[in-house]
Amino acid sequence: MTRKRSGADVESPSRRGLLEMLLGASLAGLVTSVAYPVIRYLVPPEEAGDTGASVMVGRVEEFAPDSGRIFRFGRKPGLLIRTAEGEFRAFGATCTHLDCTVQYRPDFGVIWCACHNGRYDLAGKNISGPPPRPLPEFRVDIRDGEIHVSRVA
């Protein structure tokens, strides 16, 4: 269908053409909304450079004997424990079973995973429950009263 407008033939869009254009735009939006999360899931994010060579956790006087604290070590949590004897030990704080965050339980004297009741001794060795491997151990250095934790070389 053509209409005359000021001396020139101008073709008016048909309803069918308009519906096809809307359907095409809707389909493109659907494909984009499904593909984007899938691509973001498959392509890992770039590391922010905080791989955690060493991190300062706190001062010695902030830790009472027989206590523990979770701290950030790069992108993952870490666990710093001060034993009843006053010795500091640090481990990765993600359970080797299903990556749940573990915590120090002074009442049991173990590192405990609440997800499936997994337990580790104070050397990071798995002693009961489903964890298949020991926790990764970190090195603890005390410099000028500050506690620094780093990866074991």
KOLBAGU-525097 format. One record per atom (N, C-alpha, C, CB): residue in one letter; atom name; x, y, z. Coordinates in nm, 3 decimals, decimal comma, padded with zeros to 5 digits. Atoms other than C-alpha are relative to their C-alpha. Glycine has a CB too. Layout:
KOLBAGU-525097
NUSE  type  atom        x        y        z
NUSE     A    CA        X        Y        Z
...
***
This chain:
KOLBAGU-525097
NUSE  type  atom        x        y        z
NUSE     M     N   00,084  -00,117   00,000
NUSE     M    CA   00,000   00,000   00,000
NUSE     M     C   00,089   00,123   00,000
NUSE     M    CB  -00,096   00,000   00,121
NUSE     T     N  -00,078  -00,123   00,009
NUSE     T    CA   00,141   00,330  -00,100
NUSE     T     C  -00,092   00,119   00,016
NUSE     T    CB   00,076   00,009  -00,134
NUSE     R     N   00,073  -00,125  -00,017
NUSE     R    CA   00,029   00,676  -00,008
NUSE     R     C   00,076   00,111  -00,069
NUSE     R    CB  -00,022   00,032   00,150
NUSE     K     N  -00,064  -00,117   00,061
NUSE     K    CA   00,096   00,999  -00,186
NUSE     K     C   00,013   00,106   00,106
NUSE     K    CB  -00,080   00,052  -00,122
NUSE     R     N  -00,021  -00,108  -00,096
NUSE     R    CA   00,249   01,263   00,029
NUSE     R     C   00,088   00,102  -00,067
NUSE     R    CB   00,063  -00,051   00,133
NUSE     S     N  -00,070  -00,112   00,063
NUSE     S    CA   00,359   01,591  -00,116
NUSE     S     C   00,075  -00,039  -00,126
NUSE     S    CB   00,096   00,062   00,098
NUSE     G     N  -00,055   00,029   00,130
NUSE     G    CA   00,424   01,447  -00,453
NUSE     G     C   00,090  -00,121  -00,006
NUSE     G    CB   00,073   00,115  -00,048
NUSE     A     N  -00,088   00,116   00,003
NUSE     A    CA   00,637   01,145  -00,350
NUSE     A     C  -00,077  -00,121   00,051
NUSE     A    CB   00,128   00,024   00,084
NUSE     D     N   00,061   00,122  -00,048
NUSE     D    CA   00,531   00,787  -00,305
NUSE     D     C   00,075  -00,048   00,124
NUSE     D    CB   00,000  -00,110  -00,111
NUSE     V     N  -00,059   00,047  -00,125
NUSE     V    CA   00,595   00,677   00,055
NUSE     V     C  -00,073  -00,128   00,039
NUSE     V    CB  -00,009   00,108   00,115
NUSE     E     N   00,062   00,125  -00,036
NUSE     E    CA   00,537   00,317   00,155
NUSE     E     C  -00,022  -00,003   00,151
NUSE     E    CB   00,086  -00,120  -00,046
NUSE     S     N   00,028   00,006  -00,143
NUSE     S    CA   00,367   00,278   00,493
NUSE     S     C   00,030  -00,141   00,050
NUSE     S    CB  -00,149   00,039   00,030
NUSE     P     N  -00,032   00,133  -00,052
NUSE     P    CA   00,480  -00,006   00,719
NUSE     P     C  -00,128  -00,079   00,025
NUSE     P    CB   00,082   00,010   00,130
NUSE     S     N   00,117   00,084  -00,023
NUSE     S    CA   00,242  -00,296   00,737
NUSE     S     C   00,001  -00,050   00,144
NUSE     S    CB  -00,003  -00,119  -00,099
NUSE     R     N   00,008   00,056  -00,136
NUSE     R    CA   00,121  -00,449   01,060
NUSE     R     C   00,087  -00,123   00,013
NUSE     R    CB  -00,146  -00,034   00,036
NUSE     R     N  -00,080   00,122  -00,002
NUSE     R    CA   00,291  -00,774   00,971
NUSE     R     C   00,149   00,033   00,016
NUSE     R    CB  -00,024  -00,081  -00,129
NUSE     G     N  -00,140  -00,041  -00,010
NUSE     G    CA   00,625  -00,599   00,926
NUSE     G     C   00,035   00,051   00,139
NUSE     G    CB   00,030   00,108  -00,104
NUSE     L     N  -00,021  -00,051  -00,135
NUSE     L    CA   00,588  -00,420   01,259
NUSE     L     C   00,006  -00,114   00,100
NUSE     L    CB  -00,110   00,099   00,038
NUSE     L     N  -00,002   00,115  -00,090
NUSE     L    CA   00,507  -00,746   01,438
NUSE     L     C   00,128  -00,083  -00,017
NUSE     L    CB  -00,123  -00,089  -00,024
NUSE     E     N  -00,125   00,073   00,023
NUSE     E    CA   00,805  -00,920   01,276
NUSE     E     C   00,118   00,073   00,062
NUSE     E    CB   00,023  -00,019  -00,150
NUSE     M     N  -00,108  -00,077  -00,060
NUSE     M    CA   01,032  -00,638   01,389
NUSE     M     C  -00,002  -00,012   00,153
NUSE     M    CB  -00,010   00,149  -00,042
NUSE     L     N   00,012   00,015  -00,146
NUSE     L    CA   00,900  -00,657   01,749
NUSE     L     C   00,038  -00,140   00,045
NUSE     L    CB  -00,142   00,033   00,046
NUSE     L     N  -00,036   00,137  -00,033
NUSE     L    CA   00,930  -01,035   01,751
NUSE     L     C   00,151  -00,022  -00,010
NUSE     L    CB  -00,074  -00,099  -00,093
NUSE     G     N  -00,146   00,012   00,015
NUSE     G    CA   01,289  -01,013   01,624
NUSE     G     C   00,073   00,067   00,113
NUSE     G    CB   00,044   00,060  -00,132
NUSE     A     N  -00,064  -00,070  -00,112
NUSE     A    CA   01,382  -00,757   01,890
NUSE     A     C  -00,018  -00,078   00,130
NUSE     A    CB  -00,057   00,142   00,015
NUSE     S     N   00,026   00,080  -00,120
NUSE     S    CA   01,221  -00,972   02,161
NUSE     S     C   00,089  -00,123   00,002
NUSE     S    CB  -00,147  -00,042   00,008
NUSE     L     N  -00,085   00,118   00,009
NUSE     L    CA   01,409  -01,280   02,041
NUSE     L     C   00,146   00,036   00,027
NUSE     L    CB  -00,015  -00,065  -00,139
NUSE     A     N  -00,139  -00,044  -00,026
NUSE     A    CA   01,740  -01,088   02,039
NUSE     A     C   00,019   00,029   00,148
NUSE     A    CB   00,034   00,125  -00,084
NUSE     G     N  -00,009  -00,027  -00,144
NUSE     G    CA   01,670  -00,970   02,395
NUSE     G     C   00,004  -00,128   00,081
NUSE     G    CB  -00,116   00,086   00,045
NUSE     L     N   00,001   00,128  -00,071
NUSE     L    CA   01,593  -01,326   02,509
NUSE     L     C   00,134  -00,071  -00,014
NUSE     L    CB  -00,113  -00,089  -00,053
NUSE     V     N  -00,129   00,067   00,022
NUSE     V    CA   01,908  -01,469   02,352
NUSE     V     C   00,109   00,070   00,080
NUSE     V    CB   00,035  -00,001  -00,151
NUSE     T     N  -00,101  -00,076  -00,075
NUSE     T    CA   02,119  -01,192   02,508
NUSE     T     C  -00,014  -00,026   00,150
NUSE     T    CB  -00,012   00,151  -00,029
NUSE     S     N   00,020   00,018  -00,144
NUSE     S    CA   01,963  -01,237   02,853
NUSE     S     C   00,035  -00,141   00,045
NUSE     S    CB  -00,144   00,031   00,037
NUSE     V     N  -00,041   00,136  -00,034
NUSE     V    CA   02,036  -01,612   02,844
NUSE     V     C   00,150  -00,019  -00,022
NUSE     V    CB  -00,079  -00,103  -00,082
NUSE     A     N  -00,140   00,023   00,035
NUSE     A    CA   02,378  -01,601   02,677
NUSE     A     C   00,096   00,075   00,093
NUSE     A    CB   00,025   00,043  -00,143
NUSE     Y     N  -00,093  -00,080  -00,082
NUSE     Y    CA   02,532  -01,326   02,894
NUSE     Y     C   00,036  -00,070   00,131
NUSE     Y    CB  -00,062   00,136   00,030
NUSE     P     N  -00,041   00,068  -00,124
NUSE     P    CA   02,513  -01,512   03,230
NUSE     P     C   00,079  -00,129  -00,026
NUSE     P    CB  -00,123  -00,033   00,084
NUSE     V     N  -00,073   00,122   00,031
NUSE     V    CA   02,631  -01,835   03,067
NUSE     V     C   00,145   00,033  -00,035
NUSE     V    CB  -00,068  -00,075  -00,116
NUSE     I     N  -00,137  -00,039   00,038
NUSE     I    CA   02,934  -01,662   02,914
NUSE     I     C   00,076   00,050   00,123
NUSE     I    CB  -00,004   00,110  -00,109
NUSE     R     N  -00,066  -00,049  -00,123
NUSE     R    CA   03,011  -01,483   03,246
NUSE     R     C   00,037  -00,116   00,092
NUSE     R    CB  -00,092   00,101   00,075
NUSE     Y     N  -00,029   00,117  -00,083
NUSE     Y    CA   02,997  -01,821   03,422
NUSE     Y     C   00,119  -00,078  -00,057
NUSE     Y    CB  -00,123  -00,091   00,010
NUSE     L     N  -00,105   00,081   00,062
NUSE     L    CA   03,226  -01,995   03,172
NUSE     L     C   00,134   00,071  -00,006
NUSE     L    CB  -00,042  -00,038  -00,138
NUSE     V     N  -00,125  -00,076   00,005
NUSE     V    CA   03,487  -01,717   03,153
NUSE     V     C   00,031   00,049   00,141
NUSE     V    CB  -00,010   00,121  -00,102
NUSE     P     N  -00,030  -00,040  -00,138
NUSE     P    CA   03,654  -01,679   03,493
NUSE     P     C   00,038   00,148   00,008
NUSE     P    CB   00,112  -00,086   00,058
NUSE     P     N  -00,038  -00,140  -00,014
NUSE     P    CA   03,697  -01,326   03,626
NUSE     P     C   00,150   00,014   00,017
NUSE     P    CB  -00,073   00,065   00,119
NUSE     E     N  -00,142  -00,025  -00,016
NUSE     E    CA   04,040  -01,172   03,622
NUSE     E     C   00,032   00,014   00,147
NUSE     E    CB   00,043   00,126  -00,077
NUSE     E     N  -00,047  -00,016  -00,137
NUSE     E    CA   04,233  -01,196   03,944
NUSE     E     C   00,035   00,146   00,021
NUSE     E    CB   00,122  -00,092   00,030
NUSE     A     N  -00,022  -00,141  -00,028
NUSE     A    CA   04,253  -00,857   04,108
NUSE     A     C   00,143   00,028   00,045
NUSE     A    CB  -00,097   00,049   00,104
NUSE     G     N  -00,138  -00,021  -00,040
NUSE     G    CA   04,621  -00,905   04,180
NUSE     G     C   00,022  -00,021   00,148
NUSE     G    CB   00,045   00,137  -00,039
NUSE     D     N  -00,013   00,021  -00,143
NUSE     D    CA   04,548  -00,981   04,544
NUSE     D     C   00,010  -00,149   00,030
NUSE     D    CB  -00,120   00,063   00,077
NUSE     T     N  -00,018   00,143  -00,020
NUSE     T    CA   04,675  -01,335   04,534
NUSE     T     C   00,046  -00,030   00,142
NUSE     T    CB   00,099  -00,056  -00,100
NUSE     G     N  -00,027   00,018  -00,141
NUSE     G    CA   04,778  -01,282   04,892
NUSE     G     C   00,137  -00,054   00,030
NUSE     G    CB  -00,100  -00,088   00,058
NUSE     A     N  -00,134   00,044  -00,035
NUSE     A    CA   05,154  -01,312   04,915
NUSE     A     C   00,017   00,006   00,152
NUSE     A    CB   00,106   00,087  -00,070
NUSE     S     N  -00,006  -00,015  -00,145
NUSE     S    CA   05,128  -01,184   05,273
NUSE     S     C  -00,107   00,100   00,043
NUSE     S    CB   00,142   00,048   00,047
NUSE     V     N   00,103  -00,089  -00,051
NUSE     V    CA   04,861  -01,020   05,484
NUSE     V     C   00,022   00,020   00,150
NUSE     V    CB  -00,142  -00,057  -00,028
NUSE     M     N  -00,010  -00,029  -00,143
NUSE     M    CA   04,868  -00,849   05,824
NUSE     M     C  -00,138  -00,025   00,061
NUSE     M    CB   00,047   00,148   00,026
NUSE     V     N   00,128   00,043  -00,059
NUSE     V    CA   04,598  -01,007   06,042
NUSE     V     C  -00,035   00,083   00,122
NUSE     V    CB   00,006  -00,147   00,039
NUSE     G     N   00,028  -00,077  -00,120
NUSE     G    CA   04,631  -00,808   06,363
NUSE     G     C   00,124   00,008   00,087
NUSE     G    CB  -00,116  -00,060   00,078
NUSE     R     N  -00,109  -00,009  -00,096
NUSE     R    CA   04,843  -00,743   06,668
NUSE     R     C  -00,009  -00,116   00,098
NUSE     R    CB  -00,004   00,136   00,075
NUSE     V     N  -00,007   00,115  -00,089
NUSE     V    CA   04,954  -01,013   06,909
NUSE     V     C  -00,094   00,017   00,119
NUSE     V    CB   00,143  -00,022   00,049
NUSE     E     N   00,081  -00,021  -00,120
NUSE     E    CA   04,772  -00,854   07,205
NUSE     E     C  -00,151  -00,008  -00,028
NUSE     E    CB   00,032   00,135   00,060
NUSE     E     N   00,142   00,011   00,034
NUSE     E    CA   04,439  -00,873   07,016
NUSE     E     C  -00,051  -00,144   00,011
NUSE     E    CB  -00,024   00,052  -00,140
NUSE     F     N   00,038   00,141  -00,001
NUSE     F    CA   04,440  -01,253   07,039
NUSE     F     C   00,022  -00,060   00,139
NUSE     F    CB   00,080  -00,079  -00,105
NUSE     A     N  -00,009   00,070  -00,128
NUSE     A    CA   04,362  -01,425   07,367
NUSE     A     C   00,046  -00,143  -00,027
NUSE     A    CB  -00,138   00,001   00,076
NUSE     P     N  -00,035   00,141   00,018
NUSE     P    CA   04,509  -01,772   07,418
NUSE     P     C  -00,127  -00,082  -00,020
NUSE     P    CB   00,081  -00,053   00,122
NUSE     D     N   00,110   00,091   00,031
NUSE     D    CA   04,283  -02,051   07,288
NUSE     D     C  -00,114   00,072  -00,073
NUSE     D    CB  -00,052  -00,065   00,128
NUSE     S     N   00,100  -00,072   00,079
NUSE     S    CA   04,106  -01,832   07,032
NUSE     S     C   00,036  -00,008  -00,148
NUSE     S    CB  -00,011   00,149   00,045
NUSE     G     N  -00,023   00,002   00,143
NUSE     G    CA   04,071  -01,805   06,657
NUSE     G     C  -00,074   00,114  -00,068
NUSE     G    CB  -00,042  -00,133  -00,060
NUSE     R     N   00,063  -00,107   00,076
NUSE     R    CA   03,979  -01,548   06,394
NUSE     R     C   00,010  -00,031  -00,149
NUSE     R    CB   00,065   00,137   00,032
NUSE     I     N   00,001   00,014   00,145
NUSE     I    CA   03,878  -01,571   06,031
NUSE     I     C   00,043   00,134  -00,060
NUSE     I    CB  -00,141  -00,044  -00,053
NUSE     F     N  -00,049  -00,121   00,066
NUSE     F    CA   04,055  -01,323   05,804
NUSE     F     C  -00,003  -00,022  -00,150
NUSE     F    CB   00,144   00,037   00,048
NUSE     R     N   00,001   00,008   00,146
NUSE     R    CA   04,062  -01,245   05,433
NUSE     R     C   00,142  -00,019  -00,050
NUSE     R    CB  -00,063   00,128  -00,063
NUSE     F     N  -00,131   00,029   00,058
NUSE     F    CA   04,355  -01,397   05,245
NUSE     F     C  -00,018  -00,008  -00,151
NUSE     F    CB   00,061  -00,134   00,058
NUSE     G     N   00,027  -00,006   00,143
NUSE     G    CA   04,331  -01,288   04,883
NUSE     G     C  -00,150  -00,004  -00,021
NUSE     G    CB   00,070  -00,116  -00,076
NUSE     R     N   00,144   00,014   00,027
NUSE     R    CA   03,991  -01,402   04,758
NUSE     R     C  -00,065  -00,103   00,090
NUSE     R    CB  -00,023  -00,037  -00,144
NUSE     K     N   00,054   00,106  -00,084
NUSE     K    CA   03,948  -01,678   05,017
NUSE     K     C   00,024   00,034   00,147
NUSE     K    CB   00,065  -00,136  -00,035
NUSE     P     N  -00,021  -00,024  -00,143
NUSE     P    CA   03,916  -01,684   05,395
NUSE     P     C   00,116  -00,082   00,054
NUSE     P    CB  -00,127  -00,030   00,078
NUSE     G     N  -00,103   00,070  -00,074
NUSE     G    CA   04,196  -01,783   05,626
NUSE     G     C  -00,041  -00,007   00,146
NUSE     G    CB   00,137   00,068  -00,016
NUSE     L     N   00,031   00,016  -00,142
NUSE     L    CA   04,188  -01,893   05,990
NUSE     L     C   00,129   00,009   00,079
NUSE     L    CB  -00,073  -00,137   00,027
NUSE     L     N  -00,116  -00,013  -00,089
NUSE     L    CA   04,439  -01,776   06,250
NUSE     L     C  -00,042  -00,046   00,138
NUSE     L    CB   00,054   00,147   00,003
NUSE     I     N   00,030   00,057  -00,132
NUSE     I    CA   04,445  -01,969   06,576
NUSE     I     C   00,116   00,030   00,094
NUSE     I    CB  -00,025  -00,153  -00,008
NUSE     R     N  -00,101  -00,009  -00,107
NUSE     R    CA   04,629  -01,888   06,897
NUSE     R     C  -00,033  -00,112   00,097
NUSE     R    CB   00,000   00,143   00,071
NUSE     T     N   00,024   00,117  -00,084
NUSE     T    CA   04,662  -02,212   07,090
NUSE     T     C   00,002   00,040   00,147
NUSE     T    CB   00,104  -00,109  -00,028
NUSE     A     N  -00,001  -00,025  -00,145
NUSE     A    CA   04,625  -02,240   07,467
NUSE     A     C   00,142   00,028   00,050
NUSE     A    CB  -00,059  -00,121   00,076
NUSE     E     N  -00,141  -00,023  -00,037
NUSE     E    CA   05,008  -02,242   07,483
NUSE     E     C   00,052   00,132  -00,053
NUSE     E    CB   00,088  -00,113  -00,052
NUSE     G     N  -00,041  -00,130   00,052
NUSE     G    CA   05,022  -01,909   07,296
NUSE     G     C   00,061  -00,004  -00,139
NUSE     G    CB   00,096   00,061   00,092
NUSE     E     N  -00,057   00,014   00,134
NUSE     E    CA   05,148  -02,044   06,961
NUSE     E     C  -00,104   00,039  -00,105
NUSE     E    CB   00,050  -00,146  -00,023
NUSE     F     N   00,089  -00,039   00,109
NUSE     F    CA   05,000  -01,900   06,640
NUSE     F     C   00,011  -00,099  -00,115
NUSE     F    CB   00,033   00,143  -00,049
NUSE     R     N   00,006   00,087   00,117
NUSE     R    CA   04,889  -02,123   06,352
NUSE     R     C  -00,104   00,055  -00,095
NUSE     R    CB  -00,034  -00,148   00,040
NUSE     A     N   00,093  -00,052   00,100
NUSE     A    CA   04,718  -02,028   06,027
NUSE     A     C  -00,024  -00,104  -00,109
NUSE     A    CB   00,053   00,132  -00,062
NUSE     F     N   00,042   00,096   00,101
NUSE     F    CA   04,527  -02,231   05,769
NUSE     F     C  -00,097   00,068  -00,096
NUSE     F    CB  -00,065  -00,124   00,064
NUSE     G     N   00,109  -00,040   00,088
NUSE     G    CA   04,302  -02,187   05,471
NUSE     G     C  -00,130  -00,037   00,070
NUSE     G    CB   00,010  -00,067  -00,141
NUSE     A     N   00,121   00,023  -00,077
NUSE     A    CA   03,952  -02,159   05,616
NUSE     A     C  -00,115  -00,058  -00,083
NUSE     A    CB  -00,045   00,129   00,061
NUSE     T     N   00,104   00,066   00,076
NUSE     T    CA   03,765  -02,346   05,344
NUSE     T     C   00,017  -00,151   00,012
NUSE     T    CB   00,003   00,044  -00,149
NUSE     C     N  -00,001   00,145  -00,021
NUSE     C    CA   03,675  -02,708   05,414
NUSE     C     C   00,036  -00,069  -00,130
NUSE     C    CB  -00,137  -00,049   00,052
NUSE     T     N  -00,043   00,073   00,119
NUSE     T    CA   03,832  -02,956   05,174
NUSE     T     C  -00,110  -00,091  -00,051
NUSE     T    CB   00,125  -00,080   00,030
NUSE     H     N   00,112   00,083   00,046
NUSE     H    CA   03,497  -03,135   05,143
NUSE     H     C  -00,085   00,076  -00,101
NUSE     H    CB  -00,086  -00,046   00,118
NUSE     L     N   00,088  -00,076   00,089
NUSE     L    CA   03,258  -02,874   04,997
NUSE     L     C   00,023   00,151   00,008
NUSE     L    CB  -00,144  -00,029   00,033
NUSE     D     N  -00,038  -00,142  -00,005
NUSE     D    CA   03,438  -02,540   05,050
NUSE     D     C  -00,082   00,084   00,096
NUSE     D    CB  -00,011   00,058  -00,136
NUSE     C     N   00,065  -00,079  -00,105
NUSE     C    CA   03,233  -02,436   05,354
NUSE     C     C   00,110   00,067   00,084
NUSE     C    CB  -00,093  -00,089   00,090
NUSE     T     N  -00,098  -00,069  -00,084
NUSE     T    CA   03,406  -02,193   05,590
NUSE     T     C   00,008  -00,071   00,135
NUSE     T    CB  -00,037   00,150   00,018
NUSE     V     N  -00,022   00,067  -00,128
NUSE     V    CA   03,558  -02,364   05,894
NUSE     V     C   00,026   00,104   00,108
NUSE     V    CB   00,119  -00,099  -00,009
NUSE     Q     N  -00,022  -00,089  -00,113
NUSE     Q    CA   03,598  -02,214   06,240
NUSE     Q     C   00,070  -00,077   00,112
NUSE     Q    CB  -00,134   00,061   00,050
NUSE     Y     N  -00,067   00,062  -00,114
NUSE     Y    CA   03,799  -02,278   06,553
NUSE     Y     C  -00,101  -00,015   00,113
NUSE     Y    CB   00,122   00,084   00,046
NUSE     R     N   00,089   00,028  -00,114
NUSE     R    CA   03,601  -02,441   06,836
NUSE     R     C   00,085  -00,028   00,123
NUSE     R    CB  -00,095  -00,121  -00,031
NUSE     P     N  -00,085   00,024  -00,118
NUSE     P    CA   03,791  -02,392   07,163
NUSE     P     C  -00,062  -00,100   00,097
NUSE     P    CB   00,025   00,131   00,073
NUSE     D     N   00,062   00,096  -00,090
NUSE     D    CA   03,533  -02,602   07,351
NUSE     D     C   00,035  -00,144  -00,036
NUSE     D    CB  -00,151   00,018  -00,001
NUSE     F     N  -00,041   00,134   00,044
NUSE     F    CA   03,634  -02,908   07,143
NUSE     F     C   00,151  -00,006  -00,026
NUSE     F    CB  -00,076  -00,040  -00,125
NUSE     G     N  -00,142  -00,005   00,030
NUSE     G    CA   03,991  -02,793   07,072
NUSE     G     C   00,031  -00,044  -00,142
NUSE     G    CB   00,076  -00,086   00,097
NUSE     V     N  -00,017   00,041   00,139
NUSE     V    CA   03,945  -02,854   06,697
NUSE     V     C  -00,044   00,112  -00,093
NUSE     V    CB  -00,078  -00,129  -00,029
NUSE     I     N   00,053  -00,085   00,106
NUSE     I    CA   03,883  -02,673   06,372
NUSE     I     C  -00,121  -00,075  -00,054
NUSE     I    CB   00,108   00,031  -00,114
NUSE     W     N   00,127   00,068   00,027
NUSE     W    CA   03,522  -02,748   06,284
NUSE     W     C  -00,069   00,058  -00,122
NUSE     W    CB  -00,091   00,009   00,120
NUSE     C     N   00,081  -00,040   00,114
NUSE     C    CA   03,316  -02,737   05,966
NUSE     C     C  -00,146  -00,029   00,034
NUSE     C    CB   00,044  -00,074  -00,132
NUSE     A     N   00,139   00,014  -00,039
NUSE     A    CA   02,950  -02,676   06,040
NUSE     A     C  -00,086  -00,069  -00,106
NUSE     A    CB  -00,058   00,135   00,031
NUSE     C     N   00,083   00,056   00,108
NUSE     C    CA   02,824  -02,805   05,703
NUSE     C     C  -00,030  -00,149   00,022
NUSE     C    CB   00,069   00,020  -00,134
NUSE     H     N   00,019   00,145  -00,015
NUSE     H    CA   02,879  -03,177   05,764
NUSE     H     C   00,077  -00,055   00,119
NUSE     H    CB   00,042  -00,072  -00,127
NUSE     N     N  -00,067   00,039  -00,125
NUSE     N    CA   03,047  -03,185   06,108
NUSE     N     C   00,140  -00,056  -00,025
NUSE     N    CB  -00,084  -00,103   00,073
NUSE     G     N  -00,138   00,040   00,023
NUSE     G    CA   03,396  -03,223   05,966
NUSE     G     C   00,090   00,063   00,105
NUSE     G    CB   00,046   00,041  -00,141
NUSE     R     N  -00,092  -00,051  -00,103
NUSE     R    CA   03,681  -03,181   06,213
NUSE     R     C   00,144  -00,018  -00,043
NUSE     R    CB  -00,024  -00,072   00,134
NUSE     Y     N  -00,144   00,000   00,026
NUSE     Y    CA   04,049  -03,098   06,181
NUSE     Y     C   00,070   00,024   00,133
NUSE     Y    CB   00,040   00,108  -00,107
NUSE     D     N  -00,076  -00,030  -00,122
NUSE     D    CA   04,314  -03,103   06,453
NUSE     D     C   00,071   00,134  -00,017
NUSE     D    CB   00,103  -00,113   00,030
NUSE     L     N  -00,065  -00,132   00,005
NUSE     L    CA   04,524  -02,796   06,531
NUSE     L     C   00,124   00,003  -00,089
NUSE     L    CB   00,038   00,042   00,139
NUSE     A     N  -00,104   00,003   00,102
NUSE     A    CA   04,780  -02,907   06,274
NUSE     A     C  -00,063   00,006  -00,139
NUSE     A    CB   00,089  -00,126   00,015
NUSE     G     N   00,071  -00,007   00,127
NUSE     G    CA   04,511  -02,885   06,003
NUSE     G     C  -00,033  -00,134  -00,061
NUSE     G    CB   00,079   00,078  -00,097
NUSE     K     N   00,025   00,135   00,052
NUSE     K    CA   04,485  -03,264   05,960
NUSE     K     C  -00,145  -00,038   00,023
NUSE     K    CB   00,096  -00,103   00,066
NUSE     N     N   00,138   00,044  -00,013
NUSE     N    CA   04,138  -03,403   05,893
NUSE     N     C  -00,007  -00,121   00,093
NUSE     N    CB  -00,061  -00,034  -00,139
NUSE     I     N   00,006   00,108  -00,098
NUSE     I    CA   04,040  -03,624   06,188
NUSE     I     C  -00,136  -00,070   00,005
NUSE     I    CB   00,033   00,054   00,136
NUSE     S     N   00,129   00,068   00,006
NUSE     S    CA   03,667  -03,696   06,141
NUSE     S     C  -00,092   00,073  -00,098
NUSE     S    CB  -00,065  -00,007   00,139
NUSE     G     N   00,095  -00,058   00,094
NUSE     G    CA   03,377  -03,637   05,908
NUSE     G     C   00,042  -00,022  -00,144
NUSE     G    CB  -00,018   00,147   00,027
NUSE     P     N  -00,026   00,024   00,142
NUSE     P    CA   03,380  -03,615   05,530
NUSE     P     C   00,120   00,069  -00,063
NUSE     P    CB  -00,117   00,038  -00,074
NUSE     P     N  -00,111  -00,065   00,071
NUSE     P    CA   03,681  -03,386   05,462
NUSE     P     C   00,105  -00,101  -00,047
NUSE     P    CB   00,065   00,106   00,090
NUSE     P     N  -00,094   00,098   00,053
NUSE     P    CA   03,915  -03,583   05,233
NUSE     P     C   00,149   00,035   00,019
NUSE     P    CB  -00,026  -00,019  -00,145
NUSE     R     N  -00,140  -00,043  -00,009
NUSE     R    CA   04,234  -03,375   05,282
NUSE     R     C   00,018   00,098   00,116
NUSE     R    CB   00,045   00,066  -00,133
NUSE     P     N  -00,027  -00,101  -00,102
NUSE     P    CA   04,404  -03,158   05,543
NUSE     P     C  -00,020   00,142  -00,056
NUSE     P    CB   00,144  -00,015   00,053
NUSE     L     N   00,010  -00,140   00,039
NUSE     L    CA   04,363  -02,781   05,538
NUSE     L     C   00,137   00,050  -00,047
NUSE     L    CB  -00,053   00,087   00,117
NUSE     P     N  -00,129  -00,057   00,039
NUSE     P    CA   04,633  -02,582   05,355
NUSE     P     C   00,055   00,086   00,114
NUSE     P    CB  -00,013   00,084  -00,130
NUSE     E     N  -00,063  -00,074  -00,111
NUSE     E    CA   04,878  -02,440   05,609
NUSE     E     C   00,071   00,124  -00,052
NUSE     E    CB   00,100  -00,090   00,076
NUSE     F     N  -00,069  -00,125   00,032
NUSE     F    CA   05,011  -02,084   05,604
NUSE     F     C   00,110   00,024   00,102
NUSE     F    CB  -00,100   00,120  -00,002
NUSE     R     N  -00,111  -00,036  -00,090
NUSE     R    CA   05,327  -01,940   05,758
NUSE     R     C  -00,041   00,124   00,078
NUSE     R    CB   00,132   00,025  -00,080
NUSE     V     N   00,030  -00,113  -00,088
NUSE     V    CA   05,287  -01,703   06,054
NUSE     V     C   00,131   00,063   00,044
NUSE     V    CB  -00,085  -00,045   00,124
NUSE     D     N  -00,117  -00,077  -00,044
NUSE     D    CA   05,549  -01,433   06,118
NUSE     D     C  -00,049   00,113   00,089
NUSE     D    CB   00,081   00,055  -00,122
NUSE     I     N   00,032  -00,112  -00,089
NUSE     I    CA   05,541  -01,185   06,404
NUSE     I     C   00,112   00,101  -00,012
NUSE     I    CB  -00,019  -00,048   00,149
NUSE     R     N  -00,097  -00,108   00,018
NUSE     R    CA   05,711  -00,854   06,327
NUSE     R     C  -00,050   00,124   00,073
NUSE     R    CB   00,023   00,030  -00,151
NUSE     D     N   00,034  -00,120  -00,077
NUSE     D    CA   05,703  -00,562   06,570
NUSE     D     C  -00,139  -00,009   00,062
NUSE     D    CB   00,009   00,124  -00,089
NUSE     G     N   00,130   00,019  -00,065
NUSE     G    CA   05,400  -00,707   06,747
NUSE     G     C  -00,115  -00,023  -00,095
NUSE     G    CB  -00,029   00,117   00,084
NUSE     E     N   00,105   00,024   00,099
NUSE     E    CA   05,206  -00,752   06,421
NUSE     E     C   00,010  -00,143  -00,053
NUSE     E    CB   00,011   00,100  -00,117
NUSE     I     N   00,004   00,138   00,050
NUSE     I    CA   05,097  -01,094   06,295
NUSE     I     C  -00,019   00,004  -00,152
NUSE     I    CB  -00,114  -00,081   00,069
NUSE     H     N   00,006   00,005   00,146
NUSE     H    CA   05,168  -01,151   05,925
NUSE     H     C  -00,013  -00,147  -00,042
NUSE     H    CB   00,128   00,066  -00,066
NUSE     V     N   00,022   00,134   00,050
NUSE     V    CA   05,039  -01,459   05,743
NUSE     V     C   00,034  -00,003  -00,148
NUSE     V    CB  -00,147  -00,046   00,025
NUSE     S     N  -00,038   00,013   00,141
NUSE     S    CA   05,183  -01,579   05,411
NUSE     S     C  -00,008  -00,146  -00,040
NUSE     S    CB   00,143   00,057  -00,027
NUSE     R     N   00,004   00,138   00,053
NUSE     R    CA   05,170  -01,882   05,187
NUSE     R     C   00,132  -00,070   00,032
NUSE     R    CB  -00,026   00,000  -00,154
NUSE     V     N  -00,119   00,081  -00,022
NUSE     V    CA   05,411  -02,163   05,266
NUSE     V     C   00,066  -00,022  -00,135
NUSE     V    CB  -00,034  -00,136   00,070
NUSE     A     N  -00,072   00,012   00,128
NUSE     A    CA   05,678  -02,168   04,994
NUSE     A     C   00,031  -00,143  -00,032
NUSE     A    CB   00,127   00,080   00,002
***
